[in-house]
Amino acid sequence: MNQPLIFTPADDNLWEQYDKLAARAYGHPIGDITHLREHADLRVAVRAGRVVAGGLGLLVEQFFGGAPVPSACLGDGCVAPEERGDHLATDMTAARLHPLTERGAVISAITTSSTGYARRLGWEAPTNVLAWAVATDDLKRSFTGEDFEVEHGLTDEAEALQHQLARQWNGPMHRPAWWTRWKQEKSNLTTYRFSRPGHPISGLLSLTTARHDRHGMSLTVHDFWAADQPAAAAMLAFLGRHNTRAR
């Protein structure tokens, strides 16, 4: 007969056990378990002293109607392969949400590739999630940067612009102070800011690149925040100038 399960917050030993379990369950190491350790709540399921499931939880505000709303953000959840099939993930999710709702969360967001599982537990995508692959030659032909200056790196002013623009949408996170460093370390982001000479920053762009096997690179945009149409056009023109390396 199986030993009973215990759901518990993780101490240092259980963090290390969960790190190893996640790598085994996902098939590769999970960097967030290291990067978010100072900020996340980790709940685990323990059977006979061994971690068999768990996941991270973060209390982060999301903007809705221009106001920051406390949100329980769940990610990096997993169940040991040998423990799957008995609805442990459902019980583990409830155990992860409970401490975040006690701290004031009124809405929950989840990061998962298992959309069917998430829907059965009550999550639903509030809007379609879209991505586009755009030829850099098309961008170069279609947009001009006018007199915008492009500078490399993130500044306090650029972060303030992101917060200001995020308020105008439903769903973006109100990024806490640790957010940028986490994303940069996780994805190796390169960030640029855009402004007219002598004017405040009006555009923020972050991207990553990956080398193709034979020649050149692919370019993926992570952040695209523009205060107005001219700034957006300048940012698209800037991306078009990568056409010599990124198709």
Secondary structure, DSSP 4 states (H G I P E B T S, - for coil): -PPPEEEEE--HHHHHHHHHHHHHHHSS--THHHHTTTT-EEEEEEETTEEEEEEEEEEEEEEETTEEEEEEEEEEEEE-GGGTTSSHHHHHHHHHHHHHHHTT--EEEE--S-HHHHHHTT---SS--------HHHHHHH---TT-EEEES--HHHHHHHHHHHTTSSS-B---TTHHHHHHHHH--EEEEEE-TTS-EEEEEEEEEEE-SSSSEEEEEEEEEESSHHHHHHHHHHHHTTTTTB-
